[in-house]
Amino acid sequence: MPDTLIPPAVAVGRPAHRDGNVLRWLAAYTFSMVGDSVYYIALSWAAVQAGTATQAGVVMAVSALPRALLMLGGGVVADRFGPRRVVIGSDAVRCAAGLAVAALLFLTDPGLWPLALLALVFGTVDAVFMPAVGALPARVTTRDQLARVQGMRGLGIRFASVVGAPLGGLAVAVGGAPAAFAVAGLLIAVSLPLLVSVRLRELPPDDRAAARADTAWRDLVGGLRYIRRHRVLAPLMVAIALGDLGFVGPLNVGLTLLADERGWGAAGMGWVLAGFGAGAGAASLLLTVRGRLPHAGRIAGYAILAGSVAIGALAHAPGVLAAAGVALLVGLLAGLSGALCAALLQTQAEPAYLGRVTAVSGLVSLGFAPLSMPLSAAAIGVWGTGPVFVVSAVVCGLGGVVALCVRGLRRAELPR
């Protein structure tokens, strides 16, 4: 299926939030993310009902391995075949797999094997879906609108997290896991016609040739070499890696253990998470409204540094309300730095390399950073939450140091 292309002369001068093409992409992305949220609720519920807690944990973790192993190859696929084609194909596979498992669970009680197979399919498809999703915004709007698009994308993620979990819980309560899987599949299906209607900006001739110039292996090696030699992308990847490694542990497993240690309970943890979500949503809204912030590299570095201080302070908050306020600050700063880093990544990378660049960033954030969660849990068991949160804050802060000390990244700007 050939991509519908926007000639370069047409794709200029329209704000992203008033561009129907961008809004169709955003709607497709949001429906897909809500479907993802419902899918994870359905998978966890079905796995717990079909096996032991340990078996359910294994099923939930199955998707991580193919996603980590195949992510870099997924970036090559996205660059070779175009991000829109890859996203459409990925969503079609995920939709079909979810509906097939829903039908199987409705008709029979097959046990854990179809759930493990579904998780494996989703993990494999995610390996190509995520790089393509990251590369698509730069092809649906102009470079000067990418910061605003990142803000809009952040709002879509926040909407999906707020709506998806209760919608999945409602589907499970009404019709069990089969109904929840069916709802997830149908939500992902809604994204397909929207994606088909999205038009892409045409690549320059040199980029079209570069996207298909070599074998897949040479494309992969060439993409890694391109990142390593780039004066902005190379330090940006390091800053993203350090920021995520210091952020993921405390804000996932660490927060649960902190709430238990302080006696805040599930309600208290919910308030802290709500504060974080509100802060991240405010950062996304700021970029959506402003569209561009000057001195993007410098602001991202300062935001990472300030966010790391807030992470360290979270473990020393005297009560739930104070912790929720600190978490709001963490969400605001992390959301701002994350969106700016993503916008810089997309504006600094040549379009022909965007899939591979996004794949490396995704591998760092989704493949390596989650490894800090069991390490954080083990360390908290030995030393407590305070020291571990402080160490995590130092690791995160190093990302800000890199952003501010490397001249190319510090002086990086978003296009006007």
C-alpha positions as CSV (number, residue, x, y, z in Angstrom):
1,M,0.0,0.0,0.0
2,P,1.7,3.2,-1.1
3,D,1.9,6.0,1.5
4,T,-0.1,9.1,0.7
5,L,2.4,11.9,0.5
6,I,2.3,15.6,1.2
7,P,4.6,17.5,-1.1
8,P,7.1,19.7,0.9
9,A,5.6,22.9,-0.4
10,V,2.2,22.0,1.1
11,A,3.4,20.9,4.5
12,V,4.2,24.4,5.9
13,G,2.8,27.0,8.2
14,R,-0.1,25.2,9.8
15,P,-0.1,24.9,13.7
16,A,-0.2,21.2,14.6
17,H,-3.3,21.6,16.9
18,R,-5.2,23.0,13.9
19,D,-4.0,20.5,11.4
20,G,-6.5,17.8,10.6
21,N,-3.7,15.4,9.5
22,V,-2.0,15.7,12.9
23,L,-5.3,15.4,14.7
24,R,-6.1,12.2,12.9
25,W,-2.7,10.8,13.8
26,L,-3.2,11.9,17.4
27,A,-6.7,10.2,17.6
28,A,-5.3,7.0,16.1
29,Y,-2.4,7.0,18.6
30,T,-4.7,7.7,21.6
31,F,-7.1,4.9,20.7
32,S,-4.2,2.6,20.3
33,M,-2.8,3.6,23.7
34,V,-6.1,3.2,25.4
35,G,-6.4,-0.3,23.8
36,D,-3.0,-1.1,25.2
37,S,-4.0,-0.1,28.7
38,V,-7.1,-2.3,28.5
39,Y,-5.0,-5.1,27.1
40,Y,-2.6,-5.1,30.1
41,I,-5.5,-5.1,32.5
42,A,-7.1,-8.0,30.7
43,L,-3.8,-10.0,30.4
44,S,-3.0,-9.6,34.1
45,W,-6.5,-10.5,35.2
46,A,-6.7,-13.6,32.9
47,A,-3.2,-14.7,34.0
48,V,-4.0,-14.5,37.7
49,Q,-7.2,-16.4,37.1
50,A,-5.6,-19.2,35.1
51,G,-2.5,-19.8,37.2
52,T,-0.4,-18.9,40.2
53,A,0.9,-15.5,41.0
54,T,4.4,-16.6,39.9
55,Q,3.0,-17.9,36.6
56,A,1.1,-14.7,36.1
57,G,4.3,-12.7,36.6
58,V,6.0,-14.8,34.0
59,V,3.2,-14.3,31.5
60,M,3.4,-10.5,32.1
61,A,7.1,-10.5,31.6
62,V,7.2,-12.6,28.4
63,S,6.7,-9.6,26.1
64,A,9.8,-7.8,27.4
65,L,12.4,-10.2,25.9
66,P,11.4,-10.0,22.2
67,R,10.8,-6.3,22.6
68,A,14.4,-5.8,23.9
69,L,16.0,-8.2,21.5
70,L,14.3,-7.0,18.3
71,M,13.9,-3.3,18.9
72,L,17.0,-2.2,16.9
73,G,15.8,-4.4,14.0
74,G,12.4,-2.8,14.3
75,G,14.0,0.6,13.7
76,V,15.5,-0.7,10.4
77,V,12.1,-2.0,9.4
78,A,10.5,1.4,10.1
79,D,13.1,3.3,8.0
80,R,13.0,0.8,5.1
81,F,9.2,0.4,4.8
82,G,8.0,3.7,6.2
83,P,6.6,4.4,9.7
84,R,2.9,4.6,8.6
85,R,2.9,1.2,6.9
86,V,4.6,-0.4,9.9
87,V,2.3,1.2,12.4
88,I,-0.8,0.1,10.4
89,G,0.5,-3.5,10.1
90,S,1.5,-3.6,13.8
91,D,-1.9,-2.4,14.9
92,A,-3.7,-4.9,12.6
93,V,-1.7,-7.8,14.1
94,R,-2.3,-6.6,17.7
95,C,-6.0,-6.2,17.0
96,A,-6.4,-9.6,15.4
97,A,-4.4,-11.3,18.2
98,G,-6.4,-9.7,20.9
99,L,-9.8,-10.6,19.3
100,A,-8.6,-14.2,18.6
101,V,-7.7,-14.7,22.3
102,A,-11.0,-13.1,23.4
103,A,-12.9,-15.6,21.2
104,L,-10.8,-18.5,22.5
105,L,-11.3,-17.6,26.1
106,F,-15.1,-17.1,25.5
107,L,-15.4,-20.6,23.9
108,T,-13.1,-22.6,26.1
109,D,-10.7,-22.6,29.1
110,P,-7.3,-23.2,27.5
111,G,-5.1,-22.2,30.5
112,L,-2.0,-20.0,30.3
113,W,-0.6,-21.0,27.0
114,P,-2.7,-18.6,24.8
115,L,-2.0,-15.7,27.2
116,A,1.8,-16.4,27.0
117,L,1.6,-16.6,23.2
118,L,-0.4,-13.3,23.1
119,A,2.2,-11.6,25.3
120,L,4.9,-12.9,23.0
121,V,3.1,-11.6,19.9
122,F,2.6,-8.2,21.5
123,G,6.2,-8.0,22.5
124,T,7.4,-9.0,19.0
125,V,5.1,-6.5,17.3
126,D,6.0,-3.8,19.8
127,A,9.6,-4.1,18.7
128,V,8.7,-2.7,15.3
129,F,5.6,-0.6,16.4
130,M,7.5,1.6,18.9
131,P,10.3,2.8,16.6
132,A,7.7,3.5,13.9
133,V,5.4,5.4,16.3
134,G,8.4,7.5,17.3
135,A,9.3,8.2,13.7
136,L,5.8,9.1,12.5
137,P,5.3,12.6,14.0
138,A,8.2,14.0,12.0
139,R,6.5,12.8,8.8
140,V,3.0,14.2,9.5
141,T,4.0,17.8,10.4
142,T,6.8,20.3,9.9
143,R,9.9,20.4,12.1
144,D,8.8,23.6,13.8
145,Q,5.7,21.9,15.1
146,L,7.4,18.8,16.6
147,A,7.6,20.2,20.2
148,R,3.8,21.0,20.1
149,V,3.2,17.5,18.7
150,Q,5.2,16.0,21.6
151,G,3.0,17.9,24.0
152,M,-0.1,16.6,22.2
153,R,1.3,13.1,22.3
154,G,1.9,13.5,26.1
155,L,-1.7,14.5,26.6
156,G,-2.8,11.4,24.6
157,I,-0.7,9.2,26.9
158,R,-2.1,10.8,30.0
159,F,-5.7,10.4,28.7
160,A,-5.0,6.7,27.9
161,S,-3.6,6.1,31.4
162,V,-6.6,7.8,33.1
163,V,-9.3,6.2,30.9
164,G,-7.7,2.8,30.0
165,A,-7.4,1.3,33.5
166,P,-11.0,1.9,34.7
167,L,-12.3,1.0,31.2
168,G,-10.4,-2.3,31.4
169,G,-11.6,-2.9,35.0
170,L,-15.2,-2.3,33.9
171,A,-14.9,-4.7,31.0
172,V,-13.5,-7.4,33.3
173,A,-16.3,-6.7,35.8
174,V,-19.0,-7.0,33.2
175,G,-17.8,-9.8,30.9
176,G,-14.5,-11.1,32.3
177,A,-11.2,-11.4,30.5
178,P,-12.8,-12.2,27.1
179,A,-14.8,-9.0,27.1
180,A,-11.7,-7.0,28.1
181,F,-9.6,-8.5,25.4
182,A,-12.4,-7.8,22.9
183,V,-12.6,-4.1,24.0
184,A,-8.8,-3.8,23.7
185,G,-8.9,-5.3,20.2
186,L,-11.8,-3.0,19.0
187,L,-10.1,0.1,20.4
188,I,-6.9,-0.7,18.5
189,A,-9.1,-1.4,15.4
190,V,-10.5,2.1,15.5
191,S,-6.9,3.4,14.9
192,L,-6.6,1.6,11.6
193,P,-8.9,3.8,9.4
194,L,-7.6,6.9,11.0
195,L,-4.0,5.9,10.2
196,V,-4.9,5.0,6.6
197,S,-6.2,8.6,6.2
198,V,-3.0,10.2,7.5
199,R,-0.8,11.7,4.9
200,L,3.0,11.8,5.2
201,R,5.5,14.5,4.2
202,E,7.5,13.4,1.3
203,L,11.2,12.5,2.0
204,P,13.8,14.4,0.1
205,P,15.4,12.3,-2.7
206,D,18.7,11.8,-0.8
207,D,16.8,10.5,2.3
208,R,14.7,8.1,0.2
209,A,17.8,6.7,-1.3
210,A,19.5,6.4,2.1
211,A,16.5,4.5,3.6
212,R,16.9,1.7,1.1
213,A,20.6,1.9,0.2
214,D,22.0,-1.2,1.9
215,T,21.3,-4.6,3.5
216,A,19.4,-4.7,6.7
217,W,22.5,-5.4,8.8
218,R,24.4,-2.5,7.2
219,D,21.4,-0.3,7.8
220,L,21.5,-1.2,11.5
221,V,25.3,-0.7,11.8
222,G,25.0,2.5,9.8
223,G,22.3,3.8,12.1
224,L,24.4,3.1,15.2
225,R,27.4,4.8,13.6
226,Y,25.2,7.8,12.6
227,I,24.1,8.3,16.3
228,R,27.6,7.8,17.7
229,R,29.1,10.5,15.4
230,H,26.3,13.0,15.8
231,R,27.2,15.9,18.0
232,V,23.7,16.2,19.5
233,L,22.2,12.7,19.3
234,A,25.1,10.9,20.9
235,P,25.1,12.9,24.2
236,L,21.3,13.1,24.1
237,M,21.1,9.2,24.2
238,V,23.4,9.2,27.2
239,A,21.3,11.9,28.9
240,I,18.1,10.0,28.2
241,A,19.7,6.7,29.5
242,L,20.9,8.2,32.8
243,G,17.7,10.1,33.3
244,D,15.6,6.9,32.8
245,L,17.8,4.7,34.9
246,G,17.5,7.1,37.8
247,F,13.8,7.7,37.3
248,V,12.2,4.3,36.6
249,G,13.1,2.5,39.8
250,P,11.9,5.1,42.4
251,L,8.7,6.0,40.5
252,N,7.6,2.4,40.0
253,V,8.6,-0.2,42.6
254,G,10.2,2.4,44.9
255,L,7.0,4.4,45.3
256,T,5.1,1.3,46.4
257,L,7.7,0.4,49.0
258,L,7.8,4.0,50.2
259,A,4.1,4.1,50.7
260,D,4.2,0.8,52.6
261,E,7.2,2.0,54.8
262,R,5.4,5.3,55.7
263,G,2.0,3.7,56.2
264,W,0.3,5.8,53.5
265,G,-1.6,2.8,52.2
266,A,-3.0,2.4,48.7
267,A,-5.0,5.7,48.9
268,G,-1.8,7.6,49.8
269,M,0.1,6.1,47.0
270,G,-2.8,7.0,44.7
271,W,-2.5,10.6,45.7
272,V,1.2,10.6,45.0
273,L,0.6,9.0,41.6
274,A,-2.1,11.6,40.9
275,G,0.3,14.4,41.6
276,F,2.8,12.9,39.2
277,G,0.2,12.5,36.5
278,A,-1.0,16.1,37.0
279,G,2.5,17.4,36.7
280,A,3.3,15.4,33.5
281,G,-0.1,16.5,32.0
282,A,0.7,20.2,32.8
283,A,4.1,19.9,31.0
284,S,2.4,18.3,28.0
285,L,-0.3,21.1,28.0
286,L,2.4,23.8,28.2
287,L,4.2,22.4,25.1
288,T,0.9,22.0,23.3
289,V,0.0,25.6,23.9
290,R,3.5,27.2,23.4
291,G,4.6,25.0,20.6
292,R,8.3,25.8,21.0
293,L,10.6,26.7,23.9
294,P,13.9,28.5,23.2
295,H,17.2,27.0,24.4
296,A,15.7,23.5,24.4
297,G,18.9,21.7,25.2
298,R,19.7,23.9,28.1
299,I,16.1,23.8,29.5
300,A,16.1,20.0,29.2
301,G,19.4,19.8,31.1
302,Y,18.2,22.1,33.9
303,A,14.8,20.2,34.1
304,I,16.6,16.9,34.4
305,L,18.8,18.3,37.2
306,A,15.8,19.9,39.1
307,G,13.8,16.7,38.6
308,S,16.6,14.6,40.1
309,V,16.6,16.8,43.2
310,A,12.8,16.4,43.5
311,I,13.2,12.6,43.2
312,G,15.6,12.6,46.1
313,A,13.3,14.8,48.1
314,L,10.3,12.5,47.6
315,A,11.6,9.9,50.0
316,H,12.0,12.6,52.7
317,A,8.5,14.1,52.4
318,P,6.9,14.4,55.8
319,G,3.4,13.3,54.8
320,V,1.2,12.3,51.9
321,L,0.2,15.8,50.9
322,A,3.9,16.9,50.8
323,A,4.8,13.8,48.8
324,A,2.0,14.5,46.3
325,G,3.3,18.0,45.9
326,V,6.8,16.8,45.3
327,A,5.5,14.2,42.9
328,L,3.7,16.9,41.0
329,L,7.0,18.7,40.6
330,V,8.7,15.5,39.5
331,G,6.0,14.9,36.9
332,L,6.2,18.5,35.6
333,L,10.0,18.5,35.2
334,A,10.2,14.9,33.9
335,G,7.4,15.6,31.4
336,L,9.1,18.8,30.2
337,S,12.5,17.2,29.9
338,G,11.2,14.1,28.3
339,A,9.1,16.0,25.7
340,L,12.0,18.3,24.9
341,C,14.4,15.4,24.5
342,A,12.0,13.6,22.2
343,A,11.5,16.8,20.1
344,L,15.3,17.3,19.9
345,L,15.7,13.7,18.9
346,Q,13.2,14.1,16.0
347,T,14.5,17.4,14.8
348,Q,18.2,16.6,14.9
349,A,17.9,13.2,13.2
350,E,17.7,13.0,9.5
351,P,14.3,11.6,8.4
352,A,15.9,8.5,6.8
353,Y,17.4,7.5,10.2
354,L,14.4,8.4,12.5
355,G,13.2,4.8,13.0
356,R,16.7,3.6,14.0
357,V,17.3,6.6,16.2
358,T,13.9,6.1,17.9
359,A,14.7,2.4,18.3
360,V,17.9,3.1,20.2
361,S,16.1,5.6,22.5
362,G,13.3,3.0,23.0
363,L,15.7,0.2,23.8
364,V,17.4,2.4,26.5
365,S,14.0,3.5,28.0
366,L,12.1,0.2,27.7
367,G,14.8,-2.4,27.6
368,F,17.5,-1.3,30.0
369,A,15.9,1.2,32.4
370,P,13.3,-1.4,33.7
371,L,16.2,-3.5,34.9
372,S,16.7,-0.9,37.6
373,M,13.3,-1.9,39.2
374,P,14.4,-5.2,40.8
375,L,17.8,-3.6,41.8
376,S,15.9,-0.7,43.4
377,A,13.7,-3.1,45.3
378,A,16.6,-5.2,46.5
379,A,18.5,-2.1,47.6
380,I,15.6,-0.7,49.5
381,G,15.2,-4.0,51.3
382,V,18.8,-3.6,52.5
383,W,19.3,0.2,53.0
384,G,15.7,1.6,53.0
385,T,14.0,4.1,50.7
386,G,16.0,7.3,51.6
387,P,19.5,6.3,50.5
388,V,18.2,4.5,47.4
389,F,16.1,7.4,46.3
390,V,19.1,9.7,46.8
391,V,21.4,7.4,44.7
392,S,18.7,7.2,42.0
393,A,18.5,11.0,42.0
394,V,22.3,11.3,41.5
395,V,22.1,8.9,38.5
396,C,19.2,10.9,37.0
397,G,21.1,14.1,37.7
398,L,24.1,12.9,35.7
399,G,21.9,13.0,32.7
400,G,21.3,16.7,33.3
401,V,25.1,17.2,33.7
402,V,25.7,15.6,30.4
403,A,23.1,17.8,28.7
404,L,24.7,20.9,30.2
405,C,28.3,20.0,29.8
406,V,28.3,18.8,26.1
407,R,28.3,21.9,24.0
408,G,26.4,20.6,21.1
409,L,23.5,19.4,23.2
410,R,23.5,22.4,25.5
411,R,23.2,24.8,22.5
412,A,20.7,22.6,20.6
413,E,17.5,24.5,19.6
414,L,14.2,23.5,18.2
415,P,13.3,24.9,14.7
416,R,11.3,28.1,14.5
